[in-house]
Amino acid sequence: MTRDCLEIRGLRVLGVHGILREERSRLQPFEIDLDIYLVERPSGADDLASTADYAHAVTVATEVVEKESCRLLEALAEKVAQALLQDPRIAEVTVALRKLRPPIAADLLTAGVRLTRSR
């Protein structure tokens, strides 16, 4: 079995997510990495119809982060994964979602979650 994987790295999106009142009152920057594992396809196929479209995956992930509002990053990452799995060409997806400016009193670059879901 061939397991091709599309990689999307460093997608930056603004959204309103978090538990604190401050987090829920303004847009915040998030960064997303996606590993999209495809259903088996013809080896070496050079046709967009035989694979998942990474531009569409970017649009789907962006829309979820921009339009949904979750308290937990885990819930948001789950929504991104489930939205991507609506594409029948996708067998499995790993979503890494990071809050770029977490409201924590520490020298912290990001806080995030990584999850993998399959059909």
N, C-alpha and C positions, 0 to 999 in steps of 0.2 A: 504494500500500500504506500502511495506517495502522500506525504503530509507537507504540502506547501504552506508557508506562513507569510502573510503580509505583515510588515512591521510599520507602525506609525509611531513616531517619536516626537515628543515636545509640543503637542497640540495645546495651545493656550486659549482659554475660554473664560469669559467673565460670567459669574452666576451668584445667586444669593442662596447660600447654604450654611448651616451651622446651628448650634444650640444657643449661643449667646445672643442677646438682643442686638448688640453691636454688629454681629455677623449677619443677622437677618434684616438689617436696616440699609445695607448698601451692597453694591456689586463688589465681588472679590475675585482675584485671579486664581485660576486652577490650571494645572497642567496634566495632560493625559498621554499615556503611552498605551498602544494597543498591539497585541499579537493576535492576528486573525488567522486561525487554522482552517484551511479549506477542505471541503469534501473532496474525495478523489476526483482528479480530472486528468485528461489526456496529457501525457508527459510532453513537455516542450510546446504546448499549445500557445499560439500567438493570437489569441482572440479574447477580447474582453468578456464575451458571453460565457467563456469557460472558467471565469474566475470571479472573485468578489472585487468590486470597484472601490479602491481605497478612497477616492474622492467622495463617494457616497457614504462610506464609513465615517469619514471626517464630518460630513454634514449631519449624519445621525447623532454622533456623539456630541457635537456642538449644540444641536437643538435640545437634547436632553439636559445638558448642563445649563443652558440659557433659559429654558422654559419650565423646568421642574424646580421644586424647592424642597430640599431634604434637610433634616436635622443632622444626620450622620453621613460621613463620606462612604461608609459601607452601603448604605441604601442608594446613594447616588451612583456608585460604581455598579451596583446590581441593575439599576435601571438602564444604564448604558449598555451593559452586557446583554440584557434581555432584548433591548431594541435592536442591537446588532444581530442577534440570533434569529431575527425575523427573516433575514436573507437566507434562502434555502441553500446557497452555496457555501455558507459558513457552518462548520461543524463544531468549532470551539473558539472561544475568545478569552484572552487574558486582558483585564483592564487594570492599569495602574493609574490611580488618581491621586494627585497631590494638591494640597492647599499651599499656595506660594507664600502667603503671609499669615500663618496661623497666629491667633491671638494668645500667645503663650509668653510669659515673662521669662524667656530664656533666649540664648543665642542659637536659634533654630532656623535652618534654611527652609525646610518644608515638613509637613506632616501629611501622611497619606495612607492608602490602602491598596492592596493588590489582590485581585480575585480572578479565578478561572471558572468559566461556565461552559457547558456543552449541551447539545441537544439530547 
